[in-house]
């Protein structure tokens, strides 16, 4: 049952991620524009350049914040990563003796007290 849930979650998250690749790219571009404009705003000397770069910064930040599809895509990416990690953990054999000294001590103590 857990395997079916992981498969369904992985498929749904993968589809949502595939549909939101475009908005994620747009979010990255607007974020990069915001960083560049902030950098040049801090380095500019004239008031005109500061106003221009601040305007570009405000427009790009508003564009980034209003990009809801990208945030949904990022949540789907986190879901795909969660499914990948859980699926990978399921394939680990639990009968393998670990290198934890306390686990080995408990096992050996149980063998001695039998």
Phi and psi in degrees as GROMACS dihedral restraints (atoms count N, CA, C in turn):
[ dihedral_restraints ]
;  ai    aj    ak    al  type     phi  dphi    fc
    3     4     5     6     1   -66.3    20    10
    4     5     6     7     1   -34.5    20    10
    6     7     8     9     1   -65.4    20    10
    7     8     9    10     1   -40.7    20    10
    9    10    11    12     1   -64.7    20    10
   10    11    12    13     1   -41.6    20    10
   12    13    14    15     1   -63.0    20    10
   13    14    15    16     1   -41.7    20    10
   15    16    17    18     1   -64.6    20    10
   16    17    18    19     1   -40.5    20    10
   18    19    20    21     1   -64.4    20    10
   19    20    21    22     1   -45.8    20    10
   21    22    23    24     1   -64.0    20    10
   22    23    24    25     1   -43.8    20    10
   24    25    26    27     1   -62.1    20    10
   25    26    27    28     1   -41.6    20    10
   27    28    29    30     1   -64.2    20    10
   28    29    30    31     1   -42.1    20    10
   30    31    32    33     1   -66.1    20    10
   31    32    33    34     1   -46.7    20    10
   33    34    35    36     1   -64.6    20    10
   34    35    36    37     1   -45.8    20    10
   36    37    38    39     1   -65.4    20    10
   37    38    39    40     1   -37.2    20    10
   39    40    41    42     1   -65.3    20    10
   40    41    42    43     1   -41.2    20    10
   42    43    44    45     1   -65.3    20    10
   43    44    45    46     1   -44.0    20    10
   45    46    47    48     1   -62.9    20    10
   46    47    48    49     1   -40.8    20    10
   48    49    50    51     1   -63.9    20    10
   49    50    51    52     1   -42.4    20    10
   51    52    53    54     1   -64.7    20    10
   52    53    54    55     1   -36.2    20    10
   54    55    56    57     1   -74.1    20    10
   55    56    57    58     1   -21.6    20    10
   57    58    59    60     1  -109.2    20    10
   58    59    60    61     1    22.1    20    10
   60    61    62    63     1   -67.3    20    10
   61    62    63    64     1   -40.6    20    10
   63    64    65    66     1   -59.7    20    10
   64    65    66    67     1   -51.5    20    10
   66    67    68    69     1   -61.9    20    10
   67    68    69    70     1   -31.1    20    10
   69    70    71    72     1   -67.1    20    10
   70    71    72    73     1   -39.6    20    10
   72    73    74    75     1   -65.7    20    10
   73    74    75    76     1   -41.6    20    10
   75    76    77    78     1   -63.7    20    10
   76    77    78    79     1   -38.8    20    10
   78    79    80    81     1   -62.2    20    10
   79    80    81    82     1   -41.5    20    10
   81    82    83    84     1   -64.5    20    10
   82    83    84    85     1   -40.7    20    10
   84    85    86    87     1   -67.1    20    10
   85    86    87    88     1   -46.2    20    10
   87    88    89    90     1   -66.7    20    10
   88    89    90    91     1   -33.7    20    10
   90    91    92    93     1   -65.8    20    10
   91    92    93    94     1   -39.7    20    10
   93    94    95    96     1   -66.4    20    10
   94    95    96    97     1   -39.9    20    10
   96    97    98    99     1   -62.9    20    10
   97    98    99   100     1   -39.7    20    10
   99   100   101   102     1   -64.1    20    10
  100   101   102   103     1   -42.1    20    10
  102   103   104   105     1   -65.2    20    10
  103   104   105   106     1   -42.8    20    10
  105   106   107   108     1   -65.6    20    10
  106   107   108   109     1   -43.6    20    10
  108   109   110   111     1   -67.4    20    10
  109   110   111   112     1   -34.5    20    10
  111   112   113   114     1   -64.7    20    10
  112   113   114   115     1   -41.3    20    10
  114   115   116   117     1   -61.4    20    10
  115   116   117   118     1   -48.5    20    10
  117   118   119   120     1   -71.8    20    10
  118   119   120   121     1   -27.8    20    10
  120   121   122   123     1   -63.6    20    10
  121   122   123   124     1   -41.9    20    10
  123   124   125   126     1   -69.4    20    10
  124   125   126   127     1   -32.2    20    10
  126   127   128   129     1   -85.3    20    10
  127   128   129   130     1   -16.3    20    10
  129   130   131   132     1   -72.7    20    10
  130   131   132   133     1   148.2    20    10
  132   133   134   135     1  -102.5    20    10
  133   134   135   136     1   -38.8    20    10
  135   136   137   138     1   -85.2    20    10
  136   137   138   139     1   155.9    20    10
  138   139   140   141     1   -68.5    20    10
  139   140   141   142     1   -36.4    20    10
  141   142   143   144     1   -61.9    20    10
  142   143   144   145     1   -45.2    20    10
  144   145   146   147     1   -64.8    20    10
  145   146   147   148     1   -38.9    20    10
  147   148   149   150     1   -63.0    20    10
  148   149   150   151     1   -41.3    20    10
  150   151   152   153     1   -66.2    20    10
  151   152   153   154     1   -42.5    20    10
  153   154   155   156     1   -63.3    20    10
  154   155   156   157     1   -48.7    20    10
  156   157   158   159     1   -68.0    20    10
  157   158   159   160     1   -33.8    20    10
  159   160   161   162     1   -68.5    20    10
  160   161   162   163     1   -37.0    20    10
  162   163   164   165     1   -63.6    20    10
  163   164   165   166     1   -45.0    20    10
  165   166   167   168     1   -62.2    20    10
  166   167   168   169     1   -40.6    20    10
  168   169   170   171     1   -62.8    20    10
  169   170   171   172     1   -46.4    20    10
  171   172   173   174     1   -64.7    20    10
  172   173   174   175     1   -41.8    20    10
  174   175   176   177     1   -64.5    20    10
  175   176   177   178     1   -42.0    20    10
  177   178   179   180     1   -71.1    20    10
  178   179   180   181     1   -34.9    20    10
  180   181   182   183     1   -67.9    20    10
  181   182   183   184     1   -41.2    20    10
  183   184   185   186     1   -63.8    20    10
  184   185   186   187     1   -40.9    20    10
  186   187   188   189     1   -63.4    20    10
  187   188   189   190     1   -36.5    20    10
  189   190   191   192     1   -70.6    20    10
  190   191   192   193     1   -43.6    20    10
  192   193   194   195     1   -68.0    20    10
  193   194   195   196     1   -35.9    20    10
  195   196   197   198     1   -79.3    20    10
  196   197   198   199     1    -0.5    20    10
  198   199   200   201     1   -87.9    20    10
  199   200   201   202     1    75.3    20    10
  201   202   203   204     1   -65.7    20    10
  202   203   204   205     1   -36.0    20    10
  204   205   206   207     1   -59.1    20    10
  205   206   207   208     1   -35.5    20    10
  207   208   209   210     1   -68.7    20    10
  208   209   210   211     1   -38.0    20    10
  210   211   212   213     1   -67.4    20    10
  211   212   213   214     1   -36.8    20    10
  213   214   215   216     1   -64.9    20    10
  214   215   216   217     1   -39.6    20    10
  216   217   218   219     1   -64.6    20    10
  217   218   219   220     1   -36.9    20    10
  219   220   221   222     1   -68.1    20    10
  220   221   222   223     1   -38.5    20    10
  222   223   224   225     1   -64.2    20    10
  223   224   225   226     1   -38.4    20    10
  225   226   227   228     1   -65.5    20    10
  226   227   228   229     1   -37.0    20    10
  228   229   230   231     1   -62.7    20    10
  229   230   231   232     1   -40.3    20    10
  231   232   233   234     1   -64.2    20    10
  232   233   234   235     1   -38.9    20    10
  234   235   236   237     1   -64.1    20    10
  235   236   237   238     1   -41.8    20    10
  237   238   239   240     1   -63.9    20    10
  238   239   240   241     1   -41.3    20    10
  240   241   242   243     1   -64.3    20    10
  241   242   243   244     1   -40.3    20    10
  243   244   245   246     1   -61.3    20    10
  244   245   246   247     1   -45.4    20    10
  246   247   248   249     1   -63.3    20    10
  247   248   249   250     1   -41.9    20    10
  249   250   251   252     1   -60.5    20    10
  250   251   252   253     1   -45.9    20    10
  252   253   254   255     1   -65.6    20    10
  253   254   255   256     1   -43.2    20    10
  255   256   257   258     1   -66.1    20    10
  256   257   258   259     1   -38.4    20    10
  258   259   260   261     1   -67.5    20    10
  259   260   261   262     1   -38.7    20    10
  261   262   263   264     1   -66.8    20    10
  262   263   264   265     1   -38.9    20    10
  264   265   266   267     1   -68.2    20    10
  265   266   267   268     1   -28.5    20    10
  267   268   269   270     1   -69.8    20    10
  268   269   270   271     1   -27.3    20    10
  270   271   272   273     1   -83.1    20    10
  271   272   273   274     1    -7.0    20    10
  273   274   275   276     1   -76.0    20    10
  274   275   276   277     1   131.8    20    10
  276   277   278   279     1   -77.8    20    10
  277   278   279   280     1   124.1    20    10
  279   280   281   282     1   -81.2    20    10
  280   281   282   283     1    -9.4    20    10
  282   283   284   285     1   -83.7    20    10
  283   284   285   286     1    -7.3    20    10
  285   286   287   288     1   -73.0    20    10
  286   287   288   289     1   134.0    20    10
  288   289   290   291     1   -74.5    20    10
  289   290   291   292     1   127.4    20    10
  291   292   293   294     1   -82.9    20    10
  292   293   294   295     1   169.1    20    10
  294   295   296   297     1   -91.5    20    10
  295   296   297   298     1    10.3    20    10
  297   298   299   300     1   -71.9    20    10
  298   299   300   301     1   122.6    20    10
  300   301   302   303     1   -64.8    20    10
  301   302   303   304     1   -30.6    20    10
  303   304   305   306     1   -71.6    20    10
  304   305   306   307     1   -36.1    20    10
  306   307   308   309     1   -66.1    20    10
  307   308   309   310     1   -44.3    20    10
  309   310   311   312     1   -65.7    20    10
  310   311   312   313     1   -37.2    20    10
  312   313   314   315     1   -63.3    20    10
  313   314   315   316     1   -45.3    20    10
  315   316   317   318     1   -61.8    20    10
  316   317   318   319     1   -41.6    20    10
  318   319   320   321     1   -64.2    20    10
  319   320   321   322     1   -44.4    20    10
  321   322   323   324     1   -69.9    20    10
  322   323   324   325     1   -35.3    20    10
  324   325   326   327     1   -65.7    20    10
  325   326   327   328     1   -40.2    20    10
  327   328   329   330     1   -64.6    20    10
  328   329   330   331     1   -35.5    20    10
  330   331   332   333     1   -69.5    20    10
  331   332   333   334     1   -35.7    20    10
  333   334   335   336     1   -72.5    20    10
  334   335   336   337     1   -34.2    20    10
  336   337   338   339     1   -85.9    20    10
  337   338   339   340     1    -0.1    20    10
